[in-house]
């Protein structure tokens, strides 16, 4: 497997996904129930977005 060089933009977007994911988790702890469930879902999606390269690599191997 070759190692692909990642651009600065890809690294910045990964950090943004991580930041938004953790912000959503932190906000979900203080939010009322219907809103907290939606924020947890958004946090999961953002953190999955930050791991998009790892997820894509895992699917390429199968």
N, C-alpha and C positions, 0 to 999 in steps of 0.2 A: 504494500500500500504506500502510495506516495504522500508526502506531507505537503499539503497545500498552504501557501502563505495567505494569511488573512489580512484584509485591508484594515485601515484605521476606522473606517466607517462601520465595518462589521463588529469590531471590538467595542466601539462606542454604543452601538445599538444593543449589544449584549449587556453592557453595564446598565443601560437604561431599562431593559427588561428586568434585570435583577433588582434595581432600585424601585421600580413600580411594583414589582411582586412583593417585596418586603414592606413597602408603604401600605399596600392593600391589606396585607396580613396584620399589620399594626393597627390600622384603622378598623378592621373587622373585630378586633378584641374589644373595642369601646362602642361599637354600633349595636343597635337593637337587632333582634333576630332576623327579620326578612332581609334587611340590608347587609347584615354580616354574612349570611349565606352567599349572597351575590358577590360580595367582596372577596370571600374565600375562593369562589370559582374564578374570579378575575385574577387573583394572586396565583392560583395554580396555572392558569393559562399564560401569565407573564413569565413565571419561572420555567414553564415548559418552553416558552419562546427563547429564553436565555440558553437553554440546553439544546437548541434546534440542531446545531452541528453534531452533537453527540448522538441525538436521536436519529438523524439522517444516516450517520455512519453505522449505527446498530441495524437499521433496516437494509442498508447496502450489503451487509454481511450475510443476511438470511436469504 
